[in-house]
Amino acid sequence: MGMNPIWQALLAGCFTFIITSLGAAVVFGFKSVNKNIMDAMLAISAGIMLSASFFSLLNPAIEIANDLKLEAWLVIFCGIMIGGILLYAGDKILEYFSKNKDTGSLSLRRCAMLFTSITLHNIPEGLVVGVAFGAIAYGIDNATLFSAISLTIGIAIQNFPEGSAISIPLRREGLSRFKSFLFAVLSGIVEPISAVIGALLVMKIQIILPFILSFAAGAMIFVISMELIPESQTNKKKDLMAFLTLLGFSIMMILEIVLG
């Protein structure tokens, strides 16, 4: 608890990276992972992350903006929208390049696209973790060590199926099990790096803290609505997946209220 927030962010980023690696390691034991289990993990993770985006990011951002005499509604709105727009733009850029070209094998392009998309997806996740720990330095009521750890766990849970979601398709494209595992691991290495960057940003420049917090929340909500919930809803038991999302949200909410 007495550790510098930078080191806390680094450890948290390493933890999410390790969980990604464990998910990637599934390629050594299985040709595929039970879809019901993966969908359930994604649904619960979506609920946890959605709850954390408000209690751990937006709520503190509003409080800090008010303390700094800023227009809270404007700062939060801009942060959320820019966070979502940047991820949207990244998706569109990747989609554009994936439609190219007549050069190279289709298999190789698929592998490159899969690796690149997951890697870019992991950068804002790392930033979110770093921002949560960096905000603790200001002693804000809603920015606690517990909330930062809870947020990290929520991200780590969805990193497990994410790791296998890159290693198994790469294996199907013809890569060896070791290379498939290695590429999946490399896609997650950006998380601890991004976590440290996020913590440094919010600790060094307090005025941008509410914007960075809301930016991280916008990026997270975009990922939840664009990937986690739609993917979990491909399951035949859509109603069960929806209730698991509610369960994840409720568990995180209760923990934040009681222990936060």
C-alpha positions in Angstrom: 0.0 0.0 0.0 2.9 2.3 0.6 4.4 1.7 -2.8 4.8 4.5 -5.3 1.8 4.6 -7.7 4.2 4.3 -10.7 5.4 0.9 -9.4 1.8 -0.1 -8.5 0.8 0.7 -12.1 3.7 -1.3 -13.4 2.8 -4.3 -11.3 -0.8 -4.1 -12.3 0.1 -3.9 -16.0 2.4 -6.9 -15.6 -0.5 -8.8 -14.0 -2.8 -8.1 -16.9 0.0 -9.1 -19.2 0.6 -12.4 -17.4 -3.1 -13.2 -17.7 -3.0 -12.5 -21.4 0.0 -14.9 -21.6 -1.9 -17.6 -19.7 -4.8 -17.3 -22.1 -2.4 -17.5 -25.0 -0.9 -20.7 -23.5 -4.2 -22.5 -24.1 -2.9 -23.1 -27.6 -0.5 -25.7 -26.2 -3.3 -27.9 -24.7 -6.3 -27.3 -26.9 -7.3 -26.8 -30.5 -10.2 -24.7 -29.3 -11.7 -23.3 -26.1 -15.2 -24.0 -24.9 -17.2 -21.1 -26.4 -19.7 -21.0 -23.5 -16.9 -20.5 -21.0 -15.3 -17.8 -23.1 -18.6 -16.0 -23.7 -19.4 -16.1 -19.9 -16.0 -14.6 -19.1 -16.5 -11.8 -21.6 -20.0 -11.1 -20.3 -18.9 -10.9 -16.6 -15.8 -8.8 -17.6 -18.0 -6.4 -19.6 -20.2 -5.8 -16.4 -17.1 -5.4 -14.2 -15.5 -3.0 -16.6 -18.7 -1.0 -17.2 -19.2 -0.5 -13.4 -15.5 0.4 -13.0 -15.7 2.9 -15.8 -18.1 4.9 -13.7 -17.1 4.3 -10.1 -13.3 4.2 -10.7 -13.0 6.7 -13.6 -16.0 9.0 -14.3 -17.0 9.6 -10.7 -13.5 10.7 -9.6 -13.2 12.7 -12.8 -16.3 14.7 -12.1 -15.2 15.4 -8.5 -11.7 16.5 -9.6 -13.1 18.8 -12.4 -15.4 20.5 -9.8 -12.5 20.9 -7.4 -10.4 22.5 -10.1 -13.2 24.9 -11.0 -13.6 23.4 -14.5 -16.8 22.9 -16.5 -17.2 19.3 -15.4 -19.8 18.4 -18.0 -17.7 19.7 -20.9 -14.4 18.1 -19.7 -16.1 14.7 -19.1 -18.0 14.8 -22.4 -14.9 15.7 -24.4 -12.9 13.0 -22.7 -15.4 10.3 -23.2 -16.0 11.1 -26.9 -12.4 11.5 -27.8 -11.6 8.2 -26.1 -14.2 6.4 -28.2 -13.4 8.3 -31.4 -9.7 7.4 -31.3 -10.5 3.7 -30.9 -13.1 4.0 -33.6 -10.5 5.6 -35.9 -8.0 2.9 -35.1 -10.5 0.3 -36.1 -11.3 2.0 -39.4 -7.6 2.4 -40.2 -7.0 -1.3 -39.6 -10.1 -2.2 -41.6 -8.9 -0.2 -44.5 -5.5 -1.8 -44.6 -7.0 -5.3 -44.1 -8.9 -4.8 -47.4 -5.7 -4.4 -49.4 -3.9 -5.8 -51.5 -3.0 -8.4 -53.9 0.5 -8.9 -52.5 1.4 -11.5 -49.9 -0.6 -14.4 -48.8 -4.0 -14.1 -47.3 -2.9 -16.2 -44.3 0.0 -13.8 -43.5 -2.2 -10.7 -43.8 -4.8 -12.3 -41.5 -2.1 -13.0 -38.9 -0.7 -9.5 -39.1 -4.1 -7.9 -38.8 -5.1 -10.0 -35.9 -1.8 -9.3 -34.0 -2.0 -5.5 -34.8 -5.6 -5.1 -33.8 -5.2 -6.9 -30.4 -2.0 -4.9 -29.7 -3.7 -1.6 -30.4 -6.7 -2.7 -28.3 -4.3 -3.4 -25.4 -2.8 0.1 -25.3 -5.9 1.9 -23.9 -6.4 -0.9 -21.4 -2.9 -0.3 -20.1 -3.6 3.4 -19.9 -6.8 2.8 -18.0 -4.9 0.8 -15.4 -2.1 3.4 -15.1 -4.6 6.3 -14.8 -6.5 4.5 -12.0 -3.3 4.0 -9.9 -1.9 7.5 -10.8 -5.1 9.1 -9.5 -4.5 7.6 -6.0 -1.6 10.0 -5.5 -4.1 12.9 -5.1 -6.0 11.3 -2.3 -9.3 11.5 -4.0 -12.1 9.7 -2.2 -13.3 7.6 -5.1 -9.8 7.0 -6.4 -8.7 4.3 -4.0 -6.2 1.4 -4.2 -9.1 -1.0 -4.0 -10.9 0.5 -6.9 -7.7 0.5 -9.0 -7.1 -3.2 -8.1 -10.7 -4.0 -8.9 -10.4 -2.3 -12.3 -7.2 -4.2 -13.0 -8.9 -7.5 -12.2 -11.8 -6.7 -14.5 -9.4 -6.0 -17.4 -7.3 -9.1 -16.5 -10.4 -11.4 -16.6 -11.2 -10.4 -20.2 -7.5 -10.7 -21.1 -7.6 -14.4 -20.7 -10.0 -15.2 -23.5 -8.4 -12.4 -25.5 -5.0 -14.2 -25.3 -6.5 -17.4 -26.6 -8.5 -15.4 -29.2 -5.2 -14.5 -30.9 -3.1 -17.6 -30.3 -5.7 -20.2 -31.5 -6.6 -18.4 -34.8 -2.9 -17.9 -35.5 -2.4 -21.6 -35.0 -5.3 -22.2 -37.4 -3.6 -20.0 -40.0 -0.6 -22.4 -40.0 1.8 -20.9 -37.4 3.4 -23.3 -34.9 2.1 -23.5 -31.4 5.1 -21.7 -30.0 4.9 -18.9 -32.6 1.2 -18.5 -32.0 1.8 -18.3 -28.3 4.7 -15.8 -28.8 2.7 -13.4 -31.0 -0.1 -13.4 -28.5 2.3 -12.7 -25.6 3.9 -9.9 -27.6 0.5 -8.3 -28.2 0.1 -7.9 -24.4 3.5 -6.5 -23.6 2.2 -3.0 -24.4 -0.1 -3.1 -21.3 2.6 -2.6 -18.5 4.3 0.1 -20.7 1.0 1.9 -21.2 0.2 1.6 -17.6 3.3 3.4 -16.5 2.7 6.1 -19.1 -0.9 6.6 -17.9 0.3 6.9 -14.2 3.0 9.4 -15.1 0.6 11.6 -17.1 -1.9 11.9 -14.3 0.7 12.4 -11.6 2.7 15.1 -13.4 -0.1 17.2 -14.8 -3.1 17.5 -12.4 -5.1 19.8 -14.6 -5.5 17.0 -17.3 -6.5 14.4 -14.7 -10.3 14.6 -15.2 -9.8 14.6 -19.0 -7.5 11.5 -18.9 -9.9 9.7 -16.5 -12.9 10.3 -18.7 -10.8 9.6 -21.8 -9.9 6.2 -20.3 -13.6 5.6 -19.5 -14.7 6.5 -23.0 -12.1 4.1 -24.5 -13.3 1.3 -22.1 -17.0 1.8 -22.8 -16.3 1.7 -26.5 -14.4 -1.6 -26.1 -17.3 -3.0 -24.0 -20.0 -2.0 -26.4 -18.0 -2.8 -29.6 -16.4 -6.0 -28.6 -17.2 -7.6 -25.3 -21.0 -7.5 -25.2 -21.5 -8.2 -28.9 -19.1 -11.2 -28.7 -20.8 -12.6 -25.6 -24.2 -12.2 -27.3 -23.2 -14.5 -30.1 -23.8 -17.3 -27.6 -27.1 -19.2 -27.9 -28.0 -18.4 -24.3 -28.2 -14.6 -24.9 -30.3 -14.0 -21.8 -27.9 -15.8 -19.6 -25.0 -13.7 -21.0 -27.0 -10.6 -20.3 -27.6 -11.6 -16.7 -23.9 -12.4 -16.3 -23.1 -8.9 -17.5 -25.5 -7.5 -14.9 -23.9 -9.8 -12.3 -20.4 -8.5 -13.1 -21.7 -4.9 -12.8 -23.5 -5.6 -9.6 -20.6 -7.3 -7.9 -18.2 -4.5 -8.8 -20.8 -1.9 -7.7 -21.3 -3.6 -4.3 -17.6 -3.9 -3.7 -17.0 -0.3 -4.6 -19.7 1.0 -2.3 -18.9 -1.3 0.7 -15.1 -1.4 0.5 -14.2 1.5 -1.8 
